[in-house]
Amino acid sequence: MTSQDPTSSAQSGPWLDASNLPDRFASIAELEDFMARPSRVLADELDQLDGDIMVLGAAGKMGPSLCRLARNAAPDKRVIAVARFSDPAVKSELEAAGVETIACDLLDPAALEALPRVRNIVFMAGRKFGAEGNQPLTWAMNVHVPARVAETFRESRIVAFSTGCVYAFAPVDGMGADEDAPLTPPGEYANSCIGRERMFSYFSDLHGTPGRLFRLNYAIDLRYGVLHDVALKVKQGQPVDVTMGHVNVIWQGDANALALRSLYHSTAPTSPLNVTGPEVISVRWLAREFGRLMDREPIITGQEAETAWLSNAAEACATFGYPLVPLKRMMAWTADWLQRDSPTYGKPTQFEVRDGAY
């Protein structure tokens, strides 16, 4: 087994581990470089995989950092980012980082068929926000496209991003839904995500395609996410509604690393994997802690419901170990980032929604 020492890359720095986490990020560039820094175990596992890596739907909030992470962790493999690239800057930035790009609309059968047959596929395409405004498009992206991709890349490994929203709400006094829990969620978006999983499962059973159904809940970047949403409301003196009173979160860099490691830990047929942090976190507690960190008095409204969208990540923790970035470090980073009025995406997660309508 061989692997590159990331100290040779100015972008990567030393191997990422829990002992070398920064205290803050002075810029977007520092944040992006940190999320693209691989751990030794990620590099070793990708080194043992045959074939290159292609990421479908690579231009969203997580895709570019995942592609850069794969590039740094697997310097001897091709890393190919596939997306429509409606923002040309994303395409240029990926190419500057050594990632190959292919502009492709996955709804176009000819364009999908023309893609190279790469051994390792990370599927990140999908539609959430605006789902209620155009339900047919939501189902086309979340069910039809996965079926076509699963058939087209039946000889590949496929890690397919999914969501913890496929579960029904779980009692907040427990650990959340595990991978065997019934899939009976509210809302059309969540049910279309079940459809996505069913398509990958069907074709995996049919063709023996190895993979994982990567049920993520919720990824944290300083520019968006549940922690960002709560902290920003505290900072701006806006009410924090605690009706959806409990959440799970995981650092985006950790989530990306686990998605890539899931290629090595794929199963045939494919199988679900909950990916999130180990804590069931009180939103009320988050608001109070952010108030302390930012010297603000949080305004809290509502009363906690007895259930929430919660996932039990025990299997992922047993497989991969605990996430490298702990909750309180994420919170400190978020508070510092917002107090300095650093850039954000301006895209609320809508984690408070309980009827599944996005």
LUMFI-301872 format. One line per 10 residues: number of its first residue (from 1); their letters; for each residue z negated, x, y of C-alpha. Coordinates in Angstrom, 1 decimal, padded with zeros to 4 digits. Last residue first. Example, Ala and Ser with C-alpha at 12.3 -4.5 7.8 and 13.67 -1.06 7.14 Angstrom:
2
2> sa> -007.1,013.7,-001.1; -007.8,012.3,-004.5
***
This chain:
358
358> yagdrvefqt> -001.4,-039.5,022.7; -002.7,-042.7,021.0; -005.1,-041.8,018.1; -007.6,-044.5,019.0; -010.5,-042.1,019.6; -009.1,-039.9,022.5; -011.7,-037.5,023.8; -009.8,-034.5,022.4; -007.1,-035.2,025.0; -006.1,-031.5,024.8
348> pkgytpsdrq> -005.6,-031.4,028.6; -002.4,-029.6,029.7; -002.7,-027.8,033.0; -001.5,-024.5,031.5; -004.1,-022.4,033.1; -004.0,-019.4,035.5; -007.2,-017.7,036.7; -009.4,-019.4,039.2; -012.0,-016.6,039.0; -014.6,-019.1,037.9
338> lwdatwammr> -012.2,-020.4,035.3; -011.7,-017.1,033.5; -015.4,-016.2,033.6; -016.4,-019.6,032.1; -013.7,-019.3,029.4; -014.7,-015.8,028.4; -018.4,-016.7,028.2; -017.5,-019.8,026.1; -015.3,-017.8,023.7; -018.1,-015.3,023.3
328> klpvlpygft> -020.6,-018.1,022.6; -018.4,-019.5,019.9; -017.8,-016.3,017.9; -014.6,-014.3,017.8; -014.0,-012.7,014.4; -013.7,-016.0,012.5; -015.8,-016.1,009.3; -014.4,-014.7,006.1; -010.9,-015.2,004.9; -011.1,-017.2,001.6
318> acaeaanslw> -014.8,-018.3,001.8; -014.4,-019.1,005.5; -011.2,-021.0,004.8; -012.9,-023.0,002.0; -016.0,-023.8,004.1; -013.9,-025.1,007.1; -015.3,-028.6,007.1; -013.3,-030.6,009.6; -014.5,-033.0,012.3; -012.7,-035.8,014.2
308> ateaeqgtii> -015.8,-037.7,015.3; -018.4,-040.2,014.1; -021.7,-041.6,015.2; -020.4,-042.0,018.8; -022.2,-040.0,021.5; -023.1,-042.0,024.6; -021.1,-042.0,027.8; -021.2,-039.9,030.9; -022.4,-036.4,031.7; -022.2,-034.8,035.1
298> perdmlrgfe> -022.9,-031.1,034.7; -025.1,-029.3,037.2; -023.3,-026.0,038.1; -024.4,-022.4,038.0; -021.2,-021.4,036.1; -022.9,-020.1,032.9; -025.7,-022.7,033.1; -023.3,-025.6,033.7; -021.1,-024.3,030.9; -024.1,-024.5,028.6
288> ralwrvsive> -024.9,-028.0,029.7; -021.3,-029.2,029.2; -021.2,-027.5,025.7; -024.5,-029.1,024.7; -023.1,-032.5,025.6; -020.0,-031.8,023.7; -022.1,-031.0,020.6; -020.5,-028.5,018.3; -020.2,-028.8,014.5; -019.9,-025.1,013.8
278> pgtvnlpstp> -017.9,-023.2,011.2; -014.8,-022.6,013.4; -011.5,-024.1,012.4; -008.9,-024.0,009.7; -008.9,-026.7,007.0; -006.6,-025.7,004.2; -004.3,-028.0,002.3; -002.3,-027.0,-000.8; 001.3,-026.0,-001.6; 002.4,-026.1,-005.2
268> atshylsrla> 002.2,-023.2,-005.7; -000.5,-021.6,-003.5; -000.3,-019.4,-000.5; -002.9,-016.7,000.2; -000.4,-014.0,001.3; 001.3,-016.5,003.6; -002.1,-017.8,004.6; -002.8,-014.4,006.2; -000.2,-015.3,008.8; -001.9,-018.6,009.6
258> lanadgqwiv> -005.3,-016.9,009.4; -004.2,-014.4,012.1; -002.9,-017.2,014.3; -006.1,-019.1,014.0; -008.2,-016.0,014.8; -006.1,-015.3,017.9; -006.4,-018.9,019.0; -010.2,-018.8,018.8; -011.6,-021.6,016.7; -013.1,-025.0,017.7
248> nvhgmtvdvp> -014.9,-027.9,016.0; -015.9,-031.0,018.0; -018.8,-033.4,018.6; -019.5,-036.2,021.2; -016.3,-038.2,021.3; -018.3,-040.5,023.5; -019.4,-037.4,025.5; -017.4,-038.1,028.6; -017.8,-035.1,031.0; -017.8,-036.4,034.6
238> qgqkvklavd> -016.0,-034.2,037.2; -017.9,-031.7,039.3; -015.0,-029.3,039.4; -016.7,-026.5,037.4; -018.1,-029.0,034.9; -014.8,-030.6,034.4; -013.1,-027.2,034.0; -015.7,-026.2,031.4; -015.1,-029.2,029.3; -011.3,-028.9,029.3
228> hlvgyrldia> -011.4,-025.1,028.8; -013.7,-025.4,025.9; -011.5,-028.1,024.3; -008.3,-026.1,024.7; -006.2,-024.6,027.5; -005.7,-021.4,029.5; -008.6,-019.5,028.0; -007.1,-020.1,024.6; -008.9,-022.1,021.9; -007.4,-023.7,018.8
218> ynlrflrgpt> -008.9,-027.0,017.6; -008.7,-028.2,014.6; -006.0,-026.7,012.5; -004.9,-028.2,009.1; -002.6,-025.5,007.7; -000.8,-027.0,004.8; -000.3,-023.9,002.7; 002.7,-022.5,000.8; 004.4,-021.8,-002.5; 007.7,-023.6,-003.3
208> ghldsfysfm> 007.8,-024.7,-006.9; 011.0,-026.7,-006.3; 010.0,-030.3,-006.7; 006.2,-029.8,-006.2; 006.9,-027.8,-003.0; 009.5,-030.4,-002.0; 007.0,-033.2,-002.2; 004.1,-031.3,-000.6; 006.2,-030.3,002.4; 007.3,-033.9,002.8
198> rergicsnay> 003.8,-035.3,002.3; 002.4,-032.9,004.9; 004.9,-034.0,007.6; 004.2,-037.7,006.7; 000.4,-037.1,007.2; 001.4,-035.7,010.6; 003.3,-039.0,011.3; 000.0,-040.7,010.4; -001.8,-038.7,013.1; 000.8,-039.6,015.7
188> egpptlpade> 000.8,-043.3,014.9; -002.9,-043.8,015.4; -006.1,-043.9,013.5; -006.7,-041.6,010.5; -006.8,-042.5,006.8; -006.2,-039.2,004.9; -009.0,-039.4,002.2; -011.2,-036.3,002.0; -010.3,-033.6,-000.6; -009.7,-030.9,002.0
178> dagmgdvpaf> -013.2,-031.3,003.5; -014.1,-033.8,006.2; -016.9,-032.8,008.6; -020.1,-030.8,008.1; -022.5,-033.8,008.3; -024.6,-035.4,011.1; -021.5,-036.1,013.1; -020.2,-038.6,010.5; -016.4,-038.1,009.9; -013.5,-039.8,011.7
168> ayvcgtsfav> -010.5,-040.3,009.4; -008.5,-037.3,008.4; -005.0,-036.4,009.4; -006.3,-035.4,012.8; -007.5,-032.1,011.4; -003.9,-030.9,012.1; -000.8,-029.5,010.5; 000.9,-026.1,010.7; 003.1,-025.4,007.7; 002.8,-022.1,005.9
158> irserfteav> 006.0,-021.9,003.8; 006.8,-019.3,001.2; 010.5,-019.2,000.7; 012.9,-020.3,-002.0; 012.7,-023.9,-000.9; 013.8,-023.0,002.6; 016.5,-025.6,003.2; 014.6,-028.3,001.3; 011.3,-027.7,003.1; 013.1,-027.4,006.4
148> rapvhvnmaw> 014.9,-030.7,005.9; 011.8,-032.6,004.9; 009.8,-030.9,007.8; 012.5,-032.1,010.3; 012.4,-035.7,009.1; 008.6,-036.0,009.1; 007.0,-034.6,012.4; 010.1,-034.2,014.5; 011.8,-037.5,013.4; 008.5,-039.3,013.4
138> tlpqngeagf> 007.7,-038.3,017.0; 011.3,-039.0,018.0; 011.0,-042.6,016.7; 007.6,-043.0,018.4; 008.9,-042.2,021.9; 006.2,-042.9,024.5; 003.3,-042.9,022.1; 004.1,-039.4,020.9; 004.1,-038.1,024.5; 001.8,-035.3,023.5
128> krgamfvinr> 002.1,-034.7,019.8; 005.5,-033.4,018.5; 006.1,-030.8,015.9; 007.4,-027.4,015.1; 005.0,-024.7,013.9; 006.4,-023.8,010.5; 005.6,-020.3,009.4; 008.2,-019.1,007.0; 008.2,-016.0,004.7; 011.2,-015.1,002.5
118> vrplaelaap> 013.8,-015.5,005.2; 017.0,-017.4,004.5; 018.8,-016.8,007.8; 019.3,-019.9,009.9; 022.8,-021.5,009.8; 021.6,-024.6,007.9; 019.2,-025.4,010.7; 021.9,-025.2,013.3; 024.2,-027.4,011.2; 021.5,-030.0,010.6
108> dlldcaitev> 020.7,-030.3,014.3; 017.1,-031.6,014.5; 015.8,-028.1,014.3; 017.4,-027.3,017.6; 018.0,-023.6,017.5; 017.9,-020.5,019.8; 017.3,-017.5,017.6; 015.0,-014.7,018.6; 014.1,-011.3,017.3; 010.6,-010.1,018.2
98> gaaeleskva> 010.3,-006.5,019.6; 007.9,-007.3,022.4; 010.7,-007.4,024.9; 012.5,-009.9,022.7; 009.4,-012.2,022.8; 009.2,-011.9,026.6; 012.9,-012.8,027.0; 012.7,-015.8,024.8; 009.6,-017.1,026.6; 011.4,-016.5,030.0
88> pdsfravaiv> 014.3,-018.7,028.9; 012.1,-021.8,029.0; 014.0,-024.5,027.0; 013.7,-022.0,024.1; 015.1,-024.4,021.5; 013.0,-022.5,019.0; 013.2,-019.8,016.3; 011.2,-016.6,016.5; 012.2,-013.9,013.9; 009.9,-011.1,012.8
78> rkdpaanral> 011.7,-008.4,010.9; 009.3,-006.4,008.7; 008.3,-002.7,008.9; 006.1,-003.2,012.0; 004.0,-005.9,010.2; 000.7,-006.3,012.1; 002.2,-005.6,015.5; 005.2,-007.9,015.0; 003.0,-010.6,013.3; 000.7,-010.6,016.3
68> rclspgmkga> 003.6,-010.8,018.7; 005.0,-013.8,016.8; 001.6,-015.5,016.7; 001.2,-015.0,020.5; 004.6,-016.6,021.1; 003.9,-019.5,018.8; 000.5,-020.7,020.1; 001.4,-022.7,023.2; 004.8,-023.6,022.0; 007.9,-021.4,021.8
58> aglvmidgdl> 007.9,-020.6,018.1; 009.0,-023.9,016.6; 010.1,-022.1,013.3; 008.5,-018.7,012.8; 010.4,-016.3,010.5; 008.8,-013.5,008.6; 010.5,-010.8,006.5; 010.4,-010.1,002.8; 007.9,-009.1,000.2; 004.2,-009.5,001.0
48> qdledalvrs> 001.9,-006.6,000.4; 002.3,-005.2,004.0; 001.3,-008.7,005.3; -002.0,-008.4,003.4; -002.7,-004.9,004.7; -001.9,-005.7,008.3; -004.1,-008.8,008.3; -006.9,-006.9,006.6; -006.8,-004.2,009.3; -007.1,-006.7,012.1
38> pramfdelea> -004.1,-007.3,014.4; -004.0,-007.1,018.2; -001.6,-009.8,019.6; -004.4,-011.9,020.9; -005.7,-008.9,022.8; -002.3,-008.2,024.3; -002.0,-011.8,025.5; -005.4,-011.8,027.2; -004.7,-008.4,028.9; -001.3,-009.6,030.1
28> isafrdplns> -002.8,-012.9,031.4; -005.2,-010.8,033.6; -008.7,-009.4,034.0; -009.9,-010.5,030.6; -013.6,-010.4,029.9; -016.4,-008.8,027.9; -014.0,-007.3,025.4; -014.4,-007.6,021.6; -014.6,-004.3,019.8; -017.3,-004.8,017.2
18> adlwpgsqas> -016.0,-008.0,015.7; -012.8,-006.3,014.5; -009.3,-005.7,015.9; -007.7,-002.5,014.8; -007.3,-000.2,017.7; -004.8,-000.8,020.6; -002.0,-003.3,019.9; 000.2,-003.2,022.9; 000.1,000.5,023.5; 001.1,000.9,019.9
8> stpdqstm> 000.2,004.1,018.0; -003.4,002.9,017.8; -002.0,000.2,015.6; -002.1,002.5,012.5; 000.8,001.3,010.4; 000.3,000.1,006.9; 000.9,001.3,003.4; 000.0,000.0,000.0
***
